[in-house]
Amino acid sequence: MPHPDFEACLNAAMPARILRSVEGLLGWDQETHMPKGAIESRSMQKEYLAGLCHKEQTSPQFESALKKLIDLDTGKILIHDLSPEEGAAAREWRLDFIKQHKLPSSFVQRWTKICSEATHAWSISRENNDFKTFAPHLNAIINMAKERSEHLGYEKHPYDALLDEYEPLAKTEQIDNLFAELKPFLIDLTKKASRSTKELPTGPYPRSAQIQFATDLMFDIGLDPHHVRLDVSSHPFCMDLHPTDLRLTTHISEDNPIQNISAVMHEGGHGLYETGLPPKFYGSPLSEAISLGIHESQSRFWEVLIGQGRPFWECYYPKMQESFSQLNTFSLDDFYQRLNRVEPSFIRVHADEVTYTLHVIIRFELEKDLITGKLNVNDLPEAWNAKMQDYLGITPSTDSEGCLQDIHWSSGFIGYFPTYALGNLYSAQFFATFTKTHPDYAARIAAGDLKFIRAWLLENIHRHGRHYTASELIQNVTGSPLSSDSYKQYLTEKYL
Amino acid sequence: MPHPDFEACLNAAMPARILRSVEGLLGWDQETHMPKGAIESRSMQKEYLAGLCHKEQTSPQFESALKKLIDLDTGKILIHDLSPEEGAAAREWRLDFIKQHKLPSSFVQRWTKICSEATHAWSISRENNDFKTFAPHLNAIINMAKERSEHLGYEKHPYDALLDEYEPLAKTEQIDNLFAELKPFLIDLTKKASRSTKELPTGPYPRSAQIQFATDLMFDIGLDPHHVRLDVSSHPFCMDLHPTDLRLTTHISEDNPIQNISAVMHEGGHGLYETGLPPKFYGSPLSEAISLGIHESQSRFWEVLIGQGRPFWECYYPKMQESFSQLNTFSLDDFYQRLNRVEPSFIRVHADEVTYTLHVIIRFELEKDLITGKLNVNDLPEAWNAKMQDYLGITPSTDSEGCLQDIHWSSGFIGYFPTYALGNLYSAQFFATFTKTHPDYAARIAAGDLKFIRAWLLENIHRHGRHYTASELIQNVTGSPLSSDSYKQYLTEKYL
């Protein structure tokens, strides 16, 4: 039986949770099915709901229900017989409330509007390879991000406040240190691991067969057909509307079947996390993901550690060959080598697992400089290209394959990128523990058993929601705090 | 330039309008793409938004903005320099506000919940042909409809209050009179017009070719590809999220291509109305449809008066034959006869245009009796079957093809059915004027020109929104008040 005061707080929190779900549906629809000409009306709906949601997140009703559970100033739990889960929920609710409360409603609405316009401008700029059109919008976003950081407050670095929205409790300094250690290692490994591989047989890899393959795979990894659907969008994503209502999207290229499979494994990993959150706590932090870093650890676990591993393809490559006859003359070895080819390239989302984190580091460094004013928006393309040359040894020939490639900044997601790298670190550290617990994992996967993987993730990670912080979780599950050791060891063993 | 007080009222009305759009998206998604297992979470979202929407429709902000325009008690316009449109908007806003204000919030939320549960029970009952499971839910709906009627108030008949929600200003007595006149006419015409026709060549009429045909047709009648999409659902519908965002659905049977075409013409007719409403007045009654009867007149105009007419098929039948090769040996005459076959049948949505209105009359008579308590829910199947035998000469062998066939009652739509019949009457009367204005209409349609039809409807009906009441509109457009004359004359000429 939940504590009545916990339940009262859950009820008071529900409106905002429902509104966030509905916002999710508006976003999903916009990327998958919405008629193109409806963009203005959709923006209006999103702006309105964002304001409403913020109002609910900071409503007096919620505040007074929360105040019964926890002292908002000190964080002291005020009810002695809350369960540990309920106490954790109160702790997380408080952090969310304080954060939201610091943002004025007018700011939230303005933020949504400016991001909406910037996203529109970005997509045109990218298409036309025209950074100048996007620059004033990005400038407005950076200025608002600075303002946001001041509203939210920080101790050491203005970037801390932004980072904290995606990776609660993480600090810029910690990321600086991790990246300082990773950067030379990855630059070095990229050089050493780069080798030529055979090219995949030419397409077409028919769209319908790819969708069928993706759908089967989505169910094989453990998603429930009753609660998930798959669509196609220009950028793959996972939208969780509820633990019982999950929407994945994939991207299909008829020239290359790998993009689709990576997308489904990646988004499927996110989806398993979301559908593994306990529905009975829906509306509370106990039914929410801890952080974007932990979320990304789940997607990368499936996409890379499972889905780019040899055992997985021992099982799935014959199925691929059945679906795509041109692969019959291409060996498993060749496929595996191609899949894991390390090679500097321009586009982050298509990068291999070694260079990927370098792409992230570049963005983190540039974001920080933009926020502190060290870098001017107008000088961004040049700074981007210089870092690409420094870390990856290549220079984009256009801004569209350079600083215009990602949607994040136009959406106001400043402080988001580092969580991609954290996801890689977390996933490698989880994987090391997973393989210790299941020393026979490779044989089981090669034999087509994937369900025990989900079971392990569910037991250790998903079912806890935000009961533990990210630091507590990694300590509980792996016995150590987060470090880059497992990641470096995994990459070294795989590539050297 | 809009009057500033009108604009203030428009701004105050916008939240409710946006929420209704979002509710529309939730409904559309539920019927088209939502994973089946998400139904409970979807119901929760819909209940919450319904409550929120009602709160906004009756908010003090809206009330005080409206009170500047119009005296809520007397309906007297208080601002002398409002434009005629703005005055009409104030008049309609006032009527809506008074109606919504009479319904307590708690009632609205309970209503939504009970309807949501009843719809779920109905779909199971219909599948299992088990009226008993549905009966207690229907009983609850009828009781709540009585309560609703008392909340809303009425002068003569409790059904008036319910009818008014779908067909503002219409009265039960008026429908009684129209139906009293139509019933013997239609029963007689059904007998005289029934004749055997050749059956369509057997299927399959491939799904993908049907969808392509429907899509082309949707654009041919004047819908804008930039603002509309077509999906497949078990029951076809038209969901307007905004004048710039329209969602049609169709139903595909591979045995019979007519259902799909009827659906697209019908829903397309609704869609042309919705996308013809002036976006600049979005949020006000000037960008809303007058009534369900007028709405249905637009769908029936396209589905029946155009889409089951000979000129249309002179143009489209060769296209059909191109798409479905089995029709090459089936003549246009045979197809036209088959399309217009008059024959008593059980399912309203598949009924021909003569018997259709009799299906509606049956429902209207039963609804009235349920509301007044003359008929008990448990006795509904028997009463239904008796009327089917009386009016159409056939008796359903199961409740699934009898009183369980329609979703309306389970959705709480009591008072809705008569608008289908009104739609037929309005459409015939509009058509008579249209054909007078365009005496060459048949030749133009046969030559493939459909755009002038939309232009006429836009000019005369769509662009006005709720500027005029239904009675004013029919008088303005056709020069006469609504009567059954045009309808009877049209049917007589076509079938006798």
Interface residues (C-beta under 8 A of the other chain):
Chain A: M14 P15 I18 S21 V22 L25 L26 D29 H33 M34 P35 K36 G37 A38 E40 S41 R42 M44 Q45 Y48 L49 D224 P225 H226 H227 V228 R229 D231 L241 H242 T244 D245 L246 Y282
Chain B: M14 P15 I18 S21 V22 L25 L26 D29 H33 M34 P35 K36 G37 A38 E40 S41 R42 M44 Q45 Y48 L49 D224 P225 H226 H227 V228 R229 D231 L241 H242 T244 D245 L246 Y282
